[in-house]
Amino acid sequence: MQDKPNFVLVPDPEPEAPASEDHASEAHVPEVPALAPASLLTWLRDLAAPLTALLPGAWQQALPAVTPTRPRLIFGFDATASREPAWETARKVTDSLFRALPGELDVALAVHGGSLLHTFTEFTSNPATLRDRAAAIRCISGRTQLLPILSRALASPGVRVVTYIGDVFEESAARGRKLADAMGARGIRLIVLHDVADWLARRDAEQFQDLARRTGGCVLPFDANAPDRLRELLAAVAVYAVGGTALLEQKRADLPGAALLLRHLGRDD
């Protein structure tokens, strides 16, 4: 069997500066931005818009849609040096993201370590694919990189939820608020599973709460010693990504994590 690479360097997309009015009339050949495939398709369609307007209706209808057919979830993880026990637990329960609603959700794995967002997989509805990629990842010391994950969420059409397992926050709080506000405006929820096994992590609880609240999401407890509880929470998060709180309410009776997630979302009526 051919070995799979552990890491793929992923750039953190920054917002493009607006074009100067002084150069508005100059000819300009746009550069292809470093975006996810669906975002690149959006860019190409926008570029071709003046031409497609001249095409017959049948040709316009034949152009591919830019919105994914299934909702998307990003499963983010802090895989810095101290996180090996938590990562070992988390990677064993990734299948629970798919089991609650088989074939109805696409998931991408986003992992940072060594001060880089080194892994951002393709979106997939195949649990085996995600499981294989997760198995190849090892924890590396470095600073946290949650914000690049949030940037990628904004650049990926169809993303409804970002789930992030971590303990500390070591990035720009101001930029974090800006990204979280943008996610909230787009309806992308941040759900943090906060690991406070190390008492130093408790100092960042308020920071995670603020970011999640700005998106309309929430912070949930994470316990590396309770994999069954993590399975239940991830299954509930998957249902939420597909059908929101309404579907969570419908699944409450047979989905153990639904009540806890609804309570933290402030929807436990």
N, C-alpha and C positions, 0 to 999 in steps of 0.2 A: 504493500500500500504506500502511496506517495505521501510524504509528510506534508502537513498543511502549515502555512506560516502562522506564527503566533500573533504577529503584530502588523497592522497596516496603519501607516501614518495618515492622520486625517486633519486637514487644515480647518481652522476655526474661521468660518466666513464672517467678514466684517461688512457692515452696511456700506454701500458705494456712495461717495460724495456726489451731490447734484452737479450737473454740468453748468459751467459758467455761461451767463447770458451773452457775454462778449464773443463766445465761440459757437453760439447756437446755429449760425448760418454756415459754419465751416463743414466741409465734408468729413465724415467720421466713419471709420470702419470699426464696428464694435468687436471687442474681444470676447471670446467664449468664457464665461465665468466658471470657476471651479465649484459646481453645484452637483447635488444628487441628480440621478438620471431624470426623475420626474420634473425637478426644477429646471433642468437644462431643456427639457421638452417645452416647458412653459415659456422659457426665454426665446426659443426658436419660433414658437407660434406667434409671440408678440412681435418678433422681428419681421415675420412674414405677413403680418396682418394687412398691410397696405396692398400686398399682392393677392392675398386670398379673397379680398373684397371684390376683386375683379373676376374671380372664378365663378362658373355656374354653381347653382345651389347643390347639385349632386356631388360635385367635387369637394365643396366645403364640408358637407356632411361626412365625407369619407376620411377626413383628417382625424387622427387618433385623439381620444379624450385625454385631458391632463389630470383629471381627478381619479385616484385609485378606486377600484370597485369595492374594496373592503376597507374598513377602518384600520388605522395603524397605531401601534404602541411601540414606544422605545423603552427598552429595559436597560437602564443605566446602572453602572456599578463602579464604586471606588475600589480599585485593586492596587492600592499602595501597600507598602511592606507590611504594615500591621494588620492587614485585612485578610490574611490567608484563611483563618478559621471561618470567617463570615462568607468569603467567596466559595469555600468548599461546600458550605451549606446551600448557598444560593444557586450554584450551578447544578446541583442535584435536583432542584425543584422547578427548573425552567419549563418543564412539560406542563405544569399546572396552568400556565398562561394559555395553553391551547385546548385543554381538556374540557373546560366548562362550556365552550361554544366551538366545537371542532369546525375548522374551515371558514370561520367567520371573521378572523382577526389575523392581520399580518404583523409580525414582531421583528424588530431589529435589535441587536445586542450592541450596546455602546459601553466601552470599558476604558478607564484611564488608569495609568500608572507610569512611573518615571517622569512625572510632570507633563505627560502628553495624553491626549485622547488618541490612543494607538489603535483602537478597534471600533469600527462602526460597520456592521454587517449589512448585507442586503436585507430588505424586508422579506419575510417568509412566513408561510402558514404551516411549514413542516417542522415539527418539534425535533426530529432527528438532526436536521441541519443546524439548528441553534445549539443543540446539545453538543454536537461535534466541535463547533467553534468555541463554545464555552470551555470544553475540556482541555483545549490547547493553551489557555491563558494562564499565566502565572503572575503573581503579585510582585510589583517592583516599587521600591521606595521613590518618593517624589511628592510634589504638592498636588492638591486636588485640582480637578479640571471639570467641574460640573457645568460651568458656563458654556464651554464649547459644545456640550451635549444639548443645552437649551438652544444655542444658535442653530445647530443642525435640525432640531425639531421645527424651528421656524422656516427652515429652507426645504423641508420635506413635506409635500402636499399630502393631506389625508391623515396626518398625525393627530390623534385626539388626546392621548395621555403619554406623559413621560413618567415612568416609575424609576426612582433612583434610590439605591441602597448605599448609605455612607454614614460616616461618623462626624467628620469635621468639615468646616468651610474655610478655605484659605485664599479666597479670590476677592475681586473688587465688589463690595456690597452695592455700590452705586450702579455698576454695570449689571449686576444681578437683578436689581430692581427694574432696570430698563427692559431687560429681556423678559422678566416675569410679567411685566405690564403688557408687553407686546404679545406674549402667549395668551394672557387673559383676554385680550381684544380679539384674538383669533379662535378662542374656544379650546385652547390646548391646556389641559390640566397637568400640574406637577403634583405627583404623590411621592413623598419622601418616606422611606422606611428607615427611621433614624436608629442607628446602633449606638447605644450609650454604655456599652460594656466598659469602655474606658471613661473614667469620670471626667477627663478633659473634654470629651465630646459634648457634655451637657452645656458647656458655655456657648455652643453654637445652635442650641435648640431654638432660640428666638429667631435667629437668622433664617433657618430652614422654614420655620413657621411663617415668617413674613413673605418669603419667596412663594411658598405654596399657596398662601392665602391670596396673593395678588393674581394668581392664575385661576382661582376658584377651586384649587385642590386642597390637600391636607397633609399632615404628618402623622404617620402611624408608627407604632413601636416595632423594632426588629430585635429578634432574639435568635442568635446563631445556634442555640441549644434546643430550639423548638422548630424543627423543619416542617412538621405537620401544620403548625399554625401559619408558617410562611406560605405553604401550599394553599391554604384556605384564603389567605389575604390576596395572593397573586391571582387566584381564580376569580375572586370578587372584583379585583381591579380590571381583569380582562373583560368581565361582563359589563362593567362600568364603561370601558372604552368602546364597547360595541353599542350599548343601548342606554347609557346614562343612568340616572337614578331611577327612572321608571322601570327599566329592566331589572335593576338591582332589587327593587321592591317586589317584583314578580318572582324573583329567584330566592327571596329571603328564606323561605321555608326549607329549601334543600341546599342552600349555600351558606355554610357556617360563617364565612368571613363577611357576608353581606351586611349584617347588622352593625358590625364594628366599623366598616367603611362608611356606611350611611351616617352613623353617629359622628364620626370625625368630619364628615362633609357638612354636618349641621342639618342633615335631612332625616333624622330619626324622630319622626312625628309620633 
